[in-house]
């Protein structure tokens, strides 16, 4: 998945007069065809399943229920195929680091999503929850006076998920944002709902990937619609209308991060949150020089206060070559990223015109990190999902551009 992954619902206005004519079309994810890629639709239009539905008693249950509902047919295919040939082929190609073989075959994509998305989404939800103070303040500050822009308008919070085509980032982040909003709703005075400028920030979640996972997002009952249902159905409190209207917009874009246009990279630079989860090693494998150039550009372009989340396997998959076909250049991915974002030499990419090009001025801070963590799935959670959910060992870095 050599690219970015975020999804936000495309909003477009219908022509004609009257309020209905201006109604936003919700739950419709779009594919950015500007990047050009496969248009094959590997996912069935409507999921059917003989597996009993998962009861949404908590965040984990809600995440698993969403994946099961969206990937129902792929789950049944895995269950009915006793040898699991397609799934085993995917696992073998991962072992061989042949990512192209996994993601270039459209029929592999729903199988991959059904098997791997639950663990990833749960893991992201867990990381966000453990670092609640860092991420919650970006999505919805605890002080309502910080919600509007400086001009008094309703604020938009944008997150771009690079390489997130299967949907793990969208699902994990959306559930976290839902929990944050629900928590804030119980503490905010009803007087705030009288002015839309004081409504909670509106999340825009954009998923990017080099492969076309659009059907997971855009079909009826897909990711975009299901995520928005969390907010419309479960957000409670006296300001229910205000909070329900803060549901995230979700869209999918076909993009290759290493071949992204200047416009796309510019949008990354304007993001409040940018993620590269389990994709950095693939980028280095494809083109080390272009990968370093991309992150160097983002270091300079991203705005003050923005968060950059990088995650990948804590094993040898993350021991990457920083120079093409040069084993002597192999280093741990997190060491490469630390050196790039925390160094005090070279161009700083500062937040204002005076400091932007001053050498020796590091403006990025590592606000959370670990070289090796395990996300272990509890036996209770395992029982809820029809397929086996794997434990995950990973490293992560959260960098923030300081003002």
C-alpha beads as a LAMMPS data file, in Angstrom:
LAMMPS data file: protein, C-alpha beads

403 atoms
402 bonds

1 atom types
1 bond types

-500.0 500.0 xlo xhi
-500.0 500.0 ylo yhi
-500.0 500.0 zlo zhi

Masses

1 110.0

Atoms # bond

1 1 1 0.000 0.000 0.000
2 1 1 2.430 2.626 -1.249
3 1 1 0.298 5.630 -0.706
4 1 1 -1.914 7.661 1.502
5 1 1 -5.229 6.732 2.946
6 1 1 -7.985 8.936 4.197
7 1 1 -11.631 9.031 3.429
8 1 1 -14.036 11.880 3.646
9 1 1 -17.579 11.990 2.372
10 1 1 -17.870 13.971 -0.783
11 1 1 -20.334 16.762 -0.368
12 1 1 -21.898 18.212 -3.512
13 1 1 -24.853 20.505 -3.944
14 1 1 -27.818 19.706 -6.116
15 1 1 -29.075 22.465 -8.379
16 1 1 -32.324 24.367 -7.946
17 1 1 -33.842 26.546 -5.295
18 1 1 -34.926 25.771 -1.800
19 1 1 -33.294 24.140 1.140
20 1 1 -33.634 20.605 -0.160
21 1 1 -31.774 21.571 -3.312
22 1 1 -28.790 22.530 -1.178
23 1 1 -28.818 19.452 0.952
24 1 1 -25.460 17.755 1.318
25 1 1 -25.119 14.326 -0.138
26 1 1 -23.736 12.206 2.671
27 1 1 -21.938 8.920 2.900
28 1 1 -20.702 9.083 -0.667
29 1 1 -17.001 8.419 -0.878
30 1 1 -15.190 9.394 -3.996
31 1 1 -12.152 8.167 -5.846
32 1 1 -9.659 10.744 -6.974
33 1 1 -9.110 9.581 -10.529
34 1 1 -6.493 12.276 -11.090
35 1 1 -3.788 9.921 -9.858
36 1 1 -4.920 7.240 -12.293
37 1 1 -4.954 3.577 -11.286
38 1 1 -6.972 0.426 -11.348
39 1 1 -10.708 0.958 -11.556
40 1 1 -11.687 -2.668 -11.000
41 1 1 -14.370 -3.243 -8.400
42 1 1 -13.440 -6.273 -6.338
43 1 1 -16.104 -5.863 -3.693
44 1 1 -19.712 -7.020 -3.938
45 1 1 -22.345 -4.259 -3.837
46 1 1 -24.240 -5.577 -0.828
47 1 1 -22.780 -7.769 1.924
48 1 1 -24.636 -10.848 3.091
49 1 1 -23.633 -13.098 5.967
50 1 1 -24.771 -16.084 7.959
51 1 1 -22.539 -14.993 10.859
52 1 1 -24.501 -13.531 13.784
53 1 1 -24.158 -9.743 14.106
54 1 1 -21.743 -8.372 16.699
55 1 1 -23.328 -6.432 19.551
56 1 1 -21.839 -2.941 19.897
57 1 1 -21.391 -2.798 23.661
58 1 1 -18.170 -0.778 23.508
59 1 1 -15.650 0.754 21.107
60 1 1 -14.037 -2.565 20.256
61 1 1 -17.409 -4.162 19.569
62 1 1 -18.428 -1.268 17.338
63 1 1 -15.221 -1.596 15.318
64 1 1 -15.616 -5.343 14.830
65 1 1 -19.291 -4.977 13.912
66 1 1 -18.448 -2.403 11.255
67 1 1 -15.769 -4.604 9.660
68 1 1 -17.979 -7.693 9.754
69 1 1 -20.833 -5.830 8.121
70 1 1 -18.685 -4.369 5.357
71 1 1 -16.588 -7.480 4.639
72 1 1 -19.283 -10.106 5.222
73 1 1 -18.895 -11.898 1.876
74 1 1 -15.089 -12.047 2.132
75 1 1 -15.389 -13.469 5.660
76 1 1 -17.695 -16.214 4.411
77 1 1 -15.358 -17.034 1.538
78 1 1 -12.498 -17.529 4.001
79 1 1 -14.693 -19.665 6.261
80 1 1 -15.982 -21.837 3.429
81 1 1 -12.581 -22.414 1.851
82 1 1 -11.062 -24.986 4.197
83 1 1 -7.598 -24.699 2.655
84 1 1 -7.653 -20.906 2.662
85 1 1 -5.579 -20.826 -0.516
86 1 1 -6.022 -17.154 -1.298
87 1 1 -5.359 -16.065 2.288
88 1 1 -2.293 -18.308 2.505
89 1 1 -0.967 -16.833 -0.742
90 1 1 -1.372 -13.340 0.716
91 1 1 0.499 -14.349 3.865
92 1 1 3.303 -15.943 1.842
93 1 1 3.748 -12.878 -0.335
94 1 1 3.935 -10.714 2.772
95 1 1 6.626 -13.006 4.147
96 1 1 8.553 -12.582 0.900
97 1 1 7.906 -8.808 1.010
98 1 1 6.251 -9.071 -2.381
99 1 1 3.701 -6.350 -1.687
100 1 1 2.845 -5.857 -5.341
101 1 1 1.651 -9.463 -5.606
102 1 1 -0.686 -8.903 -2.648
103 1 1 -2.274 -5.649 -3.729
104 1 1 -2.140 -5.768 -7.526
105 1 1 -4.720 -8.587 -7.654
106 1 1 -8.172 -7.031 -7.068
107 1 1 -9.666 -10.257 -5.710
108 1 1 -7.120 -10.211 -2.866
109 1 1 -8.285 -6.855 -1.518
110 1 1 -11.531 -7.884 0.243
111 1 1 -9.820 -10.982 1.676
112 1 1 -6.995 -8.827 3.002
113 1 1 -9.447 -6.346 4.545
114 1 1 -11.567 -9.029 6.236
115 1 1 -8.544 -10.715 7.801
116 1 1 -6.171 -7.856 8.666
117 1 1 -8.338 -4.771 9.248
118 1 1 -9.811 -5.796 12.646
119 1 1 -6.430 -6.088 14.392
120 1 1 -5.086 -2.911 12.788
121 1 1 -8.194 -0.853 13.546
122 1 1 -8.280 -2.070 17.149
123 1 1 -4.573 -1.333 17.517
124 1 1 -4.948 2.242 16.204
125 1 1 -7.920 2.792 18.505
126 1 1 -5.801 1.529 21.417
127 1 1 -2.866 3.841 20.598
128 1 1 -5.134 6.867 20.255
129 1 1 -6.842 6.058 23.538
130 1 1 -3.499 5.692 25.347
131 1 1 -2.392 9.035 23.897
132 1 1 -5.786 10.638 24.398
133 1 1 -4.534 14.058 25.466
134 1 1 -2.380 14.454 22.362
135 1 1 -4.939 13.497 19.721
136 1 1 -8.161 14.621 21.411
137 1 1 -6.949 18.213 21.671
138 1 1 -6.406 18.297 17.909
139 1 1 -9.777 16.814 16.990
140 1 1 -11.856 18.646 19.615
141 1 1 -10.108 20.823 22.222
142 1 1 -11.371 20.547 25.784
143 1 1 -11.807 24.335 25.822
144 1 1 -14.821 25.207 23.591
145 1 1 -13.433 28.681 23.041
146 1 1 -10.756 27.055 20.868
147 1 1 -13.293 25.435 18.563
148 1 1 -13.855 28.342 16.143
149 1 1 -11.201 29.703 13.806
150 1 1 -9.609 33.083 14.526
151 1 1 -12.241 34.600 12.244
152 1 1 -15.028 33.072 14.320
153 1 1 -15.955 30.377 11.828
154 1 1 -16.503 26.702 12.422
155 1 1 -13.189 24.881 12.388
156 1 1 -12.349 21.978 10.087
157 1 1 -9.931 19.287 11.300
158 1 1 -8.309 17.341 8.475
159 1 1 -6.604 13.950 8.772
160 1 1 -4.925 12.200 5.845
161 1 1 -4.239 8.460 6.094
162 1 1 -1.493 7.465 3.669
163 1 1 -1.611 3.824 2.601
164 1 1 -4.873 3.261 4.462
165 1 1 -6.916 1.752 1.646
166 1 1 -8.203 -1.286 3.579
167 1 1 -9.799 1.155 6.039
168 1 1 -8.092 0.386 9.360
169 1 1 -7.072 3.990 10.020
170 1 1 -10.476 5.410 9.119
171 1 1 -12.253 2.962 11.421
172 1 1 -9.865 3.260 14.389
173 1 1 -9.630 7.055 14.209
174 1 1 -13.376 7.534 13.655
175 1 1 -14.279 5.516 16.712
176 1 1 -11.780 7.485 18.789
177 1 1 -13.226 10.790 17.542
178 1 1 -16.728 9.524 18.336
179 1 1 -15.653 8.771 21.907
180 1 1 -14.029 12.194 22.260
181 1 1 -17.149 13.963 21.010
182 1 1 -19.401 11.908 23.293
183 1 1 -17.191 12.805 26.245
184 1 1 -17.158 16.501 25.373
185 1 1 -20.935 16.544 24.823
186 1 1 -21.641 15.587 28.410
187 1 1 -19.704 18.579 29.709
188 1 1 -20.649 21.396 27.354
189 1 1 -23.363 23.944 28.075
190 1 1 -26.402 23.929 25.800
191 1 1 -25.882 27.632 25.155
192 1 1 -23.111 26.750 22.721
193 1 1 -25.526 25.161 20.271
194 1 1 -27.079 28.535 19.428
195 1 1 -24.115 29.570 17.274
196 1 1 -22.810 27.229 14.590
197 1 1 -19.376 28.840 14.864
198 1 1 -19.197 27.374 18.373
199 1 1 -20.132 23.904 17.253
200 1 1 -17.429 21.217 17.578
201 1 1 -14.847 21.054 14.776
202 1 1 -15.899 19.018 11.745
203 1 1 -13.510 16.113 11.039
204 1 1 -12.552 15.492 7.412
205 1 1 -10.958 12.063 7.087
206 1 1 -9.231 11.332 3.782
207 1 1 -7.833 7.921 2.900
208 1 1 -5.235 7.499 0.163
209 1 1 -3.924 4.324 -1.403
210 1 1 -2.254 3.241 -4.623
211 1 1 -4.855 0.477 -5.022
212 1 1 -8.564 0.984 -5.498
213 1 1 -10.426 0.123 -2.300
214 1 1 -13.206 2.585 -3.109
215 1 1 -16.046 0.052 -2.913
216 1 1 -15.344 -0.572 0.756
217 1 1 -15.970 3.116 1.362
218 1 1 -18.709 4.155 -1.024
219 1 1 -21.275 1.383 -1.247
220 1 1 -24.409 1.244 0.868
221 1 1 -23.425 -0.011 4.300
222 1 1 -19.751 0.695 3.543
223 1 1 -17.192 2.400 5.740
224 1 1 -18.317 5.985 5.122
225 1 1 -21.979 5.337 5.830
226 1 1 -21.271 3.097 8.831
227 1 1 -18.862 5.569 10.418
228 1 1 -21.349 8.410 10.098
229 1 1 -24.035 6.217 11.654
230 1 1 -21.948 6.054 14.834
231 1 1 -22.363 9.794 15.203
232 1 1 -25.999 10.093 14.137
233 1 1 -27.210 7.119 16.182
234 1 1 -25.080 7.060 19.298
235 1 1 -23.984 10.598 20.127
236 1 1 -25.992 11.611 23.169
237 1 1 -26.489 14.666 25.346
238 1 1 -28.686 17.771 25.400
239 1 1 -26.785 19.129 22.407
240 1 1 -27.447 16.024 20.329
241 1 1 -28.251 17.928 17.145
242 1 1 -25.055 19.933 17.388
243 1 1 -22.884 16.856 17.876
244 1 1 -24.612 14.704 15.294
245 1 1 -23.939 17.374 12.710
246 1 1 -20.259 17.046 13.521
247 1 1 -20.072 13.593 11.983
248 1 1 -16.914 13.170 9.894
249 1 1 -16.900 13.404 6.139
250 1 1 -15.090 10.430 4.634
251 1 1 -13.522 10.041 1.193
252 1 1 -11.168 7.708 -0.611
253 1 1 -8.504 8.808 -3.091
254 1 1 -6.333 6.682 -5.356
255 1 1 -2.829 8.091 -4.967
256 1 1 0.712 6.763 -4.979
257 1 1 2.568 8.700 -2.295
258 1 1 5.874 8.558 -4.178
259 1 1 4.261 9.867 -7.351
260 1 1 1.867 12.322 -5.741
261 1 1 1.267 15.619 -7.479
262 1 1 2.447 18.885 -5.992
263 1 1 -1.179 19.680 -5.194
264 1 1 -1.657 16.434 -3.239
265 1 1 1.558 16.877 -1.263
266 1 1 0.437 20.428 -0.545
267 1 1 -2.783 19.061 0.964
268 1 1 -0.732 16.751 3.165
269 1 1 1.180 19.790 4.342
270 1 1 -2.065 21.466 5.438
271 1 1 -3.275 18.445 7.418
272 1 1 -3.847 18.582 11.158
273 1 1 -2.977 14.881 11.359
274 1 1 -1.017 12.837 8.832
275 1 1 -0.422 9.091 9.190
276 1 1 1.884 6.579 7.545
277 1 1 0.917 3.272 9.154
278 1 1 2.546 0.031 8.010
279 1 1 3.562 1.605 4.742
280 1 1 6.944 3.296 5.312
281 1 1 8.937 0.063 4.814
282 1 1 7.132 -0.468 1.504
283 1 1 7.982 3.055 0.416
284 1 1 11.662 2.541 1.194
285 1 1 11.655 -0.778 -0.629
286 1 1 10.167 0.863 -3.718
287 1 1 12.370 3.966 -3.818
288 1 1 14.530 5.049 -0.849
289 1 1 15.557 8.349 -2.434
290 1 1 11.987 9.384 -3.266
291 1 1 10.830 8.340 0.213
292 1 1 13.414 10.524 1.928
293 1 1 12.507 13.402 -0.367
294 1 1 8.815 13.025 0.500
295 1 1 9.391 13.137 4.257
296 1 1 11.887 15.990 3.939
297 1 1 9.240 17.974 2.056
298 1 1 6.581 17.208 4.644
299 1 1 8.942 18.232 7.433
300 1 1 9.135 21.705 5.930
301 1 1 5.559 22.031 4.646
302 1 1 3.414 20.810 7.539
303 1 1 1.797 23.489 9.635
304 1 1 2.369 24.314 13.269
305 1 1 0.638 22.025 15.731
306 1 1 0.236 19.241 13.161
307 1 1 0.775 15.638 14.218
308 1 1 2.617 13.010 12.172
309 1 1 2.014 9.380 13.158
310 1 1 4.378 6.729 11.812
311 1 1 3.840 3.063 12.621
312 1 1 5.290 -0.144 11.269
313 1 1 6.318 -3.641 12.219
314 1 1 8.851 -3.822 15.043
315 1 1 10.560 -6.738 13.300
316 1 1 13.032 -6.953 10.442
317 1 1 10.426 -5.605 7.996
318 1 1 11.357 -2.183 9.355
319 1 1 15.104 -2.674 8.803
320 1 1 15.254 -0.708 5.563
321 1 1 17.813 0.339 2.979
322 1 1 18.139 4.110 2.745
323 1 1 20.048 3.657 -0.530
324 1 1 18.753 1.434 -3.305
325 1 1 20.371 -2.041 -3.411
326 1 1 22.952 -1.091 -0.783
327 1 1 22.828 -3.498 2.215
328 1 1 25.359 -1.319 4.035
329 1 1 22.765 1.457 4.239
330 1 1 20.292 -0.643 6.238
331 1 1 18.876 1.049 9.324
332 1 1 15.810 0.874 11.526
333 1 1 13.010 3.003 10.140
334 1 1 12.450 4.825 13.435
335 1 1 16.129 5.831 13.587
336 1 1 15.896 7.276 10.080
337 1 1 12.745 9.230 10.966
338 1 1 14.146 10.465 14.286
339 1 1 17.253 11.756 12.598
340 1 1 15.248 13.512 9.911
341 1 1 12.628 15.173 12.118
342 1 1 14.669 15.842 15.253
343 1 1 18.021 16.869 13.798
344 1 1 19.293 20.366 14.530
345 1 1 21.180 20.728 11.288
346 1 1 20.045 21.804 7.847
347 1 1 16.828 23.613 6.974
348 1 1 14.432 23.666 9.905
349 1 1 11.102 24.194 8.175
350 1 1 10.112 26.561 10.958
351 1 1 6.600 27.851 11.528
352 1 1 7.200 31.456 10.528
353 1 1 9.097 33.240 7.798
354 1 1 11.945 34.178 10.114
355 1 1 12.730 30.662 11.383
356 1 1 11.725 28.601 8.332
357 1 1 15.183 28.584 6.730
358 1 1 17.403 28.976 9.777
359 1 1 19.951 26.133 10.141
360 1 1 20.269 24.421 13.497
361 1 1 16.725 25.098 14.685
362 1 1 14.733 21.923 15.282
363 1 1 11.019 22.706 15.347
364 1 1 9.659 19.149 15.552
365 1 1 9.141 17.306 18.819
366 1 1 8.647 13.594 19.421
367 1 1 5.620 13.624 21.718
368 1 1 5.020 9.853 21.958
369 1 1 7.029 6.825 20.874
370 1 1 8.032 3.236 21.414
371 1 1 10.540 1.028 19.597
372 1 1 8.554 -2.103 20.385
373 1 1 4.967 -2.545 21.544
374 1 1 2.523 -5.423 21.488
375 1 1 -1.161 -5.117 20.861
376 1 1 -2.524 -8.350 22.292
377 1 1 -6.105 -9.268 21.539
378 1 1 -8.037 -10.410 24.596
379 1 1 -9.890 -13.714 24.517
380 1 1 -13.164 -11.825 24.934
381 1 1 -12.545 -9.759 21.808
382 1 1 -11.433 -12.829 19.827
383 1 1 -14.755 -14.519 20.512
384 1 1 -16.679 -11.657 18.900
385 1 1 -15.212 -11.885 15.399
386 1 1 -15.692 -14.857 13.019
387 1 1 -12.020 -14.950 11.956
388 1 1 -8.858 -15.140 14.010
389 1 1 -7.524 -11.732 15.057
390 1 1 -3.750 -11.629 15.213
391 1 1 -1.645 -9.986 17.906
392 1 1 0.550 -7.169 16.585
393 1 1 4.093 -6.098 17.422
394 1 1 4.899 -2.624 16.192
395 1 1 6.892 0.550 16.734
396 1 1 5.422 4.012 16.546
397 1 1 6.388 7.657 16.537
398 1 1 4.190 10.700 17.018
399 1 1 5.918 13.902 15.954
400 1 1 4.430 17.355 16.413
401 1 1 5.481 20.548 14.698
402 1 1 5.895 23.133 17.414
403 1 1 5.054 26.815 17.166

Bonds

1 1 1 2
2 1 2 3
3 1 3 4
4 1 4 5
5 1 5 6
6 1 6 7
7 1 7 8
8 1 8 9
9 1 9 10
10 1 10 11
11 1 11 12
12 1 12 13
13 1 13 14
14 1 14 15
15 1 15 16
16 1 16 17
17 1 17 18
18 1 18 19
19 1 19 20
20 1 20 21
21 1 21 22
22 1 22 23
23 1 23 24
24 1 24 25
25 1 25 26
26 1 26 27
27 1 27 28
28 1 28 29
29 1 29 30
30 1 30 31
31 1 31 32
32 1 32 33
33 1 33 34
34 1 34 35
35 1 35 36
36 1 36 37
37 1 37 38
38 1 38 39
39 1 39 40
40 1 40 41
41 1 41 42
42 1 42 43
43 1 43 44
44 1 44 45
45 1 45 46
46 1 46 47
47 1 47 48
48 1 48 49
49 1 49 50
50 1 50 51
51 1 51 52
52 1 52 53
53 1 53 54
54 1 54 55
55 1 55 56
56 1 56 57
57 1 57 58
58 1 58 59
59 1 59 60
60 1 60 61
61 1 61 62
62 1 62 63
63 1 63 64
64 1 64 65
65 1 65 66
66 1 66 67
67 1 67 68
68 1 68 69
69 1 69 70
70 1 70 71
71 1 71 72
72 1 72 73
73 1 73 74
74 1 74 75
75 1 75 76
76 1 76 77
77 1 77 78
78 1 78 79
79 1 79 80
80 1 80 81
81 1 81 82
82 1 82 83
83 1 83 84
84 1 84 85
85 1 85 86
86 1 86 87
87 1 87 88
88 1 88 89
89 1 89 90
90 1 90 91
91 1 91 92
92 1 92 93
93 1 93 94
94 1 94 95
95 1 95 96
96 1 96 97
97 1 97 98
98 1 98 99
99 1 99 100
100 1 100 101
101 1 101 102
102 1 102 103
103 1 103 104
104 1 104 105
105 1 105 106
106 1 106 107
107 1 107 108
108 1 108 109
109 1 109 110
110 1 110 111
111 1 111 112
112 1 112 113
113 1 113 114
114 1 114 115
115 1 115 116
116 1 116 117
117 1 117 118
118 1 118 119
119 1 119 120
120 1 120 121
121 1 121 122
122 1 122 123
123 1 123 124
124 1 124 125
125 1 125 126
126 1 126 127
127 1 127 128
128 1 128 129
129 1 129 130
130 1 130 131
131 1 131 132
132 1 132 133
133 1 133 134
134 1 134 135
135 1 135 136
136 1 136 137
137 1 137 138
138 1 138 139
139 1 139 140
140 1 140 141
141 1 141 142
142 1 142 143
143 1 143 144
144 1 144 145
145 1 145 146
146 1 146 147
147 1 147 148
148 1 148 149
149 1 149 150
150 1 150 151
151 1 151 152
152 1 152 153
153 1 153 154
154 1 154 155
155 1 155 156
156 1 156 157
157 1 157 158
158 1 158 159
159 1 159 160
160 1 160 161
161 1 161 162
162 1 162 163
163 1 163 164
164 1 164 165
165 1 165 166
166 1 166 167
167 1 167 168
168 1 168 169
169 1 169 170
170 1 170 171
171 1 171 172
172 1 172 173
173 1 173 174
174 1 174 175
175 1 175 176
176 1 176 177
177 1 177 178
178 1 178 179
179 1 179 180
180 1 180 181
181 1 181 182
182 1 182 183
183 1 183 184
184 1 184 185
185 1 185 186
186 1 186 187
187 1 187 188
188 1 188 189
189 1 189 190
190 1 190 191
191 1 191 192
192 1 192 193
193 1 193 194
194 1 194 195
195 1 195 196
196 1 196 197
197 1 197 198
198 1 198 199
199 1 199 200
200 1 200 201
201 1 201 202
202 1 202 203
203 1 203 204
204 1 204 205
205 1 205 206
206 1 206 207
207 1 207 208
208 1 208 209
209 1 209 210
210 1 210 211
211 1 211 212
212 1 212 213
213 1 213 214
214 1 214 215
215 1 215 216
216 1 216 217
217 1 217 218
218 1 218 219
219 1 219 220
220 1 220 221
221 1 221 222
222 1 222 223
223 1 223 224
224 1 224 225
225 1 225 226
226 1 226 227
227 1 227 228
228 1 228 229
229 1 229 230
230 1 230 231
231 1 231 232
232 1 232 233
233 1 233 234
234 1 234 235
235 1 235 236
236 1 236 237
237 1 237 238
238 1 238 239
239 1 239 240
240 1 240 241
241 1 241 242
242 1 242 243
243 1 243 244
244 1 244 245
245 1 245 246
246 1 246 247
247 1 247 248
248 1 248 249
249 1 249 250
250 1 250 251
251 1 251 252
252 1 252 253
253 1 253 254
254 1 254 255
255 1 255 256
256 1 256 257
257 1 257 258
258 1 258 259
259 1 259 260
260 1 260 261
261 1 261 262
262 1 262 263
263 1 263 264
264 1 264 265
265 1 265 266
266 1 266 267
267 1 267 268
268 1 268 269
269 1 269 270
270 1 270 271
271 1 271 272
272 1 272 273
273 1 273 274
274 1 274 275
275 1 275 276
276 1 276 277
277 1 277 278
278 1 278 279
279 1 279 280
280 1 280 281
281 1 281 282
282 1 282 283
283 1 283 284
284 1 284 285
285 1 285 286
286 1 286 287
287 1 287 288
288 1 288 289
289 1 289 290
290 1 290 291
291 1 291 292
292 1 292 293
293 1 293 294
294 1 294 295
295 1 295 296
296 1 296 297
297 1 297 298
298 1 298 299
299 1 299 300
300 1 300 301
301 1 301 302
302 1 302 303
303 1 303 304
304 1 304 305
305 1 305 306
306 1 306 307
307 1 307 308
308 1 308 309
309 1 309 310
310 1 310 311
311 1 311 312
312 1 312 313
313 1 313 314
314 1 314 315
315 1 315 316
316 1 316 317
317 1 317 318
318 1 318 319
319 1 319 320
320 1 320 321
321 1 321 322
322 1 322 323
323 1 323 324
324 1 324 325
325 1 325 326
326 1 326 327
327 1 327 328
328 1 328 329
329 1 329 330
330 1 330 331
331 1 331 332
332 1 332 333
333 1 333 334
334 1 334 335
335 1 335 336
336 1 336 337
337 1 337 338
338 1 338 339
339 1 339 340
340 1 340 341
341 1 341 342
342 1 342 343
343 1 343 344
344 1 344 345
345 1 345 346
346 1 346 347
347 1 347 348
348 1 348 349
349 1 349 350
350 1 350 351
351 1 351 352
352 1 352 353
353 1 353 354
354 1 354 355
355 1 355 356
356 1 356 357
357 1 357 358
358 1 358 359
359 1 359 360
360 1 360 361
361 1 361 362
362 1 362 363
363 1 363 364
364 1 364 365
365 1 365 366
366 1 366 367
367 1 367 368
368 1 368 369
369 1 369 370
370 1 370 371
371 1 371 372
372 1 372 373
373 1 373 374
374 1 374 375
375 1 375 376
376 1 376 377
377 1 377 378
378 1 378 379
379 1 379 380
380 1 380 381
381 1 381 382
382 1 382 383
383 1 383 384
384 1 384 385
385 1 385 386
386 1 386 387
387 1 387 388
388 1 388 389
389 1 389 390
390 1 390 391
391 1 391 392
392 1 392 393
393 1 393 394
394 1 394 395
395 1 395 396
396 1 396 397
397 1 397 398
398 1 398 399
399 1 399 400
400 1 400 401
401 1 401 402
402 1 402 403
